Amino acid sequence: MLTQMIWWSGVVLAFLVLLRGMRVGMFYRFPYFYAYLSFVFLQSLALLAIFHRYPTLYGNAYWYCEFASLLLGSLVIFEIYRVALRPYPGTARIARNLLFFVFALTFAKVLVNQSLGSVYWPATTTAELERNLRIVQACAILAVGVVMLIYAIPRNRNLKGILAGYGLFVACSVIQLSLLSYLGSSFNLLWSYIYPFSYLVVLCIWTATLWSPATEPVSPRAALHLGVEDHSSLIARSKQDLQGVDLGVPGAFRR
């Protein structure tokens, strides 16, 4: 009963975040994030229907959906880097290429290990892939957070909410999957409560921080560029004023 209440609360909050995002235009600002959240929302409803109508198919359906959500969740990391490092396009491009290489390497490692085995089972492959990818995602989120703090990169409430919420979700997933791999089936019951509750907390963070669009902060580079433009405009206006004085008072500057 408690798990169902937590699950339905998460579904309602996800629907509210998506509905509000469409109404205030947040979908265009963070398309990957809202694509990920839309998939998770539809996945929850689809898995519920499969569980009640085709219970024997639920296990495989869950892990295939989990594999797709891993792919979309990785795109959220790329979007965080894109938005956070927008004032620094060169650094952002290097970071995205490095992330793509690490994610691709992680996928390849898991798939090669699985292909060398005698039996393919989606739960085994996806669980290993999720654990490895969550660790990579956690390191990527930690890295961008440290860079933003060290270089005082400005960030608005929306980006901080996405970063904090997804960072919390990834951290909880790494802890849960690690404990699940060590403790085995004895941790399954506790995990069935912790996992949906942690995601409910994440949805609460997203609901609070993404309810309305925040203004884009001015980066130090943009502020410097604006200051240079203002200084140039001031010089141009001063020249025009001096020319006006020269034209208005003939011979004033010749004496």
C-alpha positions in Angstrom: 0.0 0.0 0.0 2.8 2.4 0.9 4.7 1.7 -2.3 1.6 2.3 -4.4 1.0 5.7 -2.7 4.7 6.7 -3.3 4.4 5.5 -6.9 1.2 7.4 -7.7 2.5 10.5 -6.0 5.5 10.3 -8.3 3.3 9.9 -11.4 1.2 12.9 -10.4 4.2 15.1 -9.8 5.8 14.1 -13.1 2.6 14.9 -14.9 2.5 18.3 -13.2 6.1 19.1 -14.2 5.5 18.1 -17.8 2.2 20.0 -18.0 3.7 23.1 -16.5 6.8 22.8 -18.7 4.6 22.8 -21.8 2.5 25.8 -20.6 5.5 28.0 -19.8 7.8 27.0 -22.7 10.4 25.1 -20.7 10.3 22.2 -23.2 12.3 24.4 -25.6 14.9 25.4 -23.1 15.7 21.8 -21.8 14.4 19.4 -24.6 16.5 16.4 -23.5 15.5 16.7 -19.9 11.8 16.9 -20.7 12.1 14.1 -23.2 13.6 11.9 -20.5 10.9 12.9 -18.0 8.2 12.3 -20.6 9.6 8.8 -21.2 9.7 8.0 -17.5 6.1 9.1 -17.1 4.8 7.0 -20.0 7.0 4.1 -19.0 5.4 4.1 -15.5 1.9 3.9 -17.0 2.9 1.3 -19.6 4.6 -1.0 -17.0 1.6 -0.7 -14.7 -0.7 -1.9 -17.6 1.7 -4.7 -18.5 1.9 -5.8 -14.8 -1.9 -6.2 -14.5 -2.6 -7.6 -18.0 0.5 -9.6 -18.9 2.4 -10.3 -15.6 4.7 -12.8 -17.2 6.1 -10.2 -19.6 6.7 -7.6 -16.9 10.3 -8.6 -16.1 11.6 -8.2 -19.6 9.5 -5.1 -20.3 10.9 -3.4 -17.2 14.5 -4.0 -18.1 14.1 -3.0 -21.7 12.4 0.2 -20.6 15.2 0.7 -18.1 17.7 0.4 -20.9 16.0 3.2 -22.9 15.7 5.4 -19.9 19.5 5.0 -19.3 20.1 6.3 -22.8 17.8 9.3 -22.3 19.3 10.0 -18.9 22.7 10.2 -20.4 21.4 12.9 -22.8 20.4 14.9 -19.7 24.0 15.0 -18.6 25.0 16.3 -22.1 22.3 19.0 -21.7 23.5 20.1 -18.3 27.0 20.5 -19.8 25.6 22.4 -22.8 23.6 24.9 -20.7 26.2 25.3 -17.9 29.2 25.8 -20.3 27.4 27.8 -22.9 29.6 30.9 -22.3 32.7 28.7 -23.0 32.0 26.9 -26.3 35.4 25.4 -26.7 35.4 23.9 -23.2 31.9 22.6 -23.7 32.8 20.9 -27.0 35.8 19.2 -25.4 33.7 18.1 -22.4 30.9 16.7 -24.6 33.4 14.7 -26.7 35.0 13.3 -23.6 31.6 12.4 -22.1 30.6 10.7 -25.4 33.8 8.7 -25.5 33.4 7.5 -21.9 29.7 6.6 -22.3 30.4 4.7 -25.5 33.3 2.9 -23.9 31.0 1.9 -21.0 28.3 0.6 -23.3 30.9 -1.4 -25.4 32.5 -2.9 -22.3 29.1 -4.3 -21.0 28.0 -5.5 -24.4 31.3 -7.3 -25.0 31.3 -8.9 -21.6 27.7 -10.1 -22.2 28.4 -11.4 -25.7 31.2 -13.6 -24.3 28.7 -15.2 -21.9 26.7 -18.3 -22.8 23.2 -16.9 -22.0 21.7 -13.5 -22.7 19.4 -12.1 -20.1 18.3 -8.4 -20.2 18.2 -8.1 -16.5 21.9 -9.0 -16.1 23.0 -6.8 -19.0 21.0 -3.8 -18.0 21.7 -4.0 -14.3 25.5 -4.1 -15.0 25.2 -1.3 -17.6 23.1 0.8 -15.3 25.5 0.5 -12.4 28.5 1.4 -14.6 26.7 4.3 -16.3 25.4 5.7 -13.1 29.0 5.8 -11.8 30.1 7.6 -14.9 27.1 10.0 -14.6 27.9 10.7 -11.0 31.5 11.6 -11.9 30.3 13.8 -14.7 27.8 15.7 -12.5 30.4 16.1 -9.8 32.9 17.4 -12.3 30.6 20.0 -13.8 29.5 21.1 -10.3 33.1 21.6 -9.2 33.9 23.6 -12.4 30.8 25.8 -11.9 31.9 26.6 -8.3 35.6 27.2 -9.0 35.0 29.5 -12.0 31.8 31.0 -10.6 29.8 30.1 -13.7 26.4 31.7 -13.3 23.4 29.4 -13.3 19.7 30.0 -12.8 17.2 28.3 -10.6 16.0 25.9 -13.4 19.5 24.6 -14.2 20.4 24.2 -10.5 17.1 22.3 -10.0 17.8 19.9 -12.8 21.4 19.4 -11.7 20.5 18.9 -8.0 17.6 16.6 -8.7 19.3 14.4 -11.3 22.5 14.4 -9.2 20.5 13.1 -6.2 18.8 10.5 -8.3 22.1 9.2 -9.7 23.8 9.2 -6.3 20.9 7.2 -4.8 21.0 4.8 -7.8 24.7 4.1 -7.4 24.3 3.4 -3.7 21.3 1.2 -4.2 22.7 -0.8 -7.1 26.0 -1.3 -5.2 24.2 -2.6 -2.2 21.9 -4.7 -4.4 24.9 -6.4 -6.1 26.5 -7.2 -2.7 23.5 -8.1 -0.6 21.5 -9.8 -3.3 17.9 -10.8 -2.8 17.9 -9.8 0.9 18.0 -6.2 -0.2 15.2 -6.4 -2.7 12.4 -5.6 -0.3 14.1 -2.6 1.1 15.1 -1.5 -2.4 11.5 -1.6 -3.5 10.7 1.2 -0.9 13.9 3.2 -1.2 14.0 3.5 -5.0 10.5 5.0 -5.5 10.9 7.3 -2.5 14.2 8.7 -3.6 12.7 9.4 -7.1 9.7 11.1 -5.4 12.1 13.5 -3.6 13.8 14.2 -6.9 10.4 15.0 -8.5 9.6 17.4 -5.6 12.9 19.2 -6.3 12.0 19.5 -10.0 8.5 20.7 -9.3 9.7 23.5 -7.0 12.6 24.6 -9.3 11.0 24.2 -12.8 7.5 25.6 -12.0 8.4 28.9 -13.7 11.2 29.9 -16.1 14.1 31.8 -14.5 15.9 34.6 -16.2 19.2 33.7 -17.8 22.2 35.0 -15.8 24.7 37.1 -17.5 28.1 35.4 -17.7 31.3 37.2 -16.9 32.3 37.0 -20.5 29.0 38.4 -21.7 29.2 41.2 -19.1 32.8 42.0 -20.3 31.6 42.0 -23.9 28.7 44.3 -23.0 31.1 46.6 -21.2 33.3 46.8 -24.2 30.4 47.6 -26.4 29.2 50.3 -24.0 32.6 51.8 -23.9 32.8 51.9 -27.7 29.4 53.5 -27.9 30.4 56.1 -25.4 33.5 57.0 -27.5 31.4 57.3 -30.6 28.9 59.6 -29.0 31.7 61.7 -27.6 33.2 62.1 -31.0 29.8 63.1 -32.4 29.3 65.7 -29.6 32.8 67.2 -30.2 32.0 67.4 -34.0 28.8 69.2 -33.1 30.6 71.7 -31.0 33.2 72.2 -33.7 30.4 72.9 -36.3 28.4 75.1 -34.0 31.3 77.4 -33.0 33.3 78.2 -36.1 37.0 78.8 -35.5 36.7 77.9 -31.8 39.4 75.3 -32.1 41.6 77.3 -34.4 42.4 80.1 -31.9 
